[in-house]
Amino acid sequence: MNSNVRKALATATIKAESLAGFDHFSYQADWSNFPNSLMISCHFQADHRLENTTSIEAQLSKLLQFSLLKQGIKFRDFRRNITIVSNPLLTR
């Protein structure tokens, strides 16, 4: 299951790179309650201002859902499993 999630996110990352400010995806899951426990975070650069998060979330949801379906992973309500995160700037 873990390798299928990784493959799906790798495919989705390639397509999501066209979105302004997109950085990467991360995920966590309780494999005993998979796929309902799969939580995917969509990370954006902190210096990028997200104007229309609803639109971006819809685009990412479709993109992720398509990539996960290709790996045989289905959800009931995919919107509950996606979070948009703005990464803090790293300071040294």
Secondary structure, DSSP 4 states (H G I P E B T S, - for coil): -HHHHHHHHHHHHHHHTTSTTEEEEEEE--GGGTTTT-EEEEEE-TTS--S-HHHHHHHHHHHHHHHHHHTT---S-GGGGEEEEEPPPP--
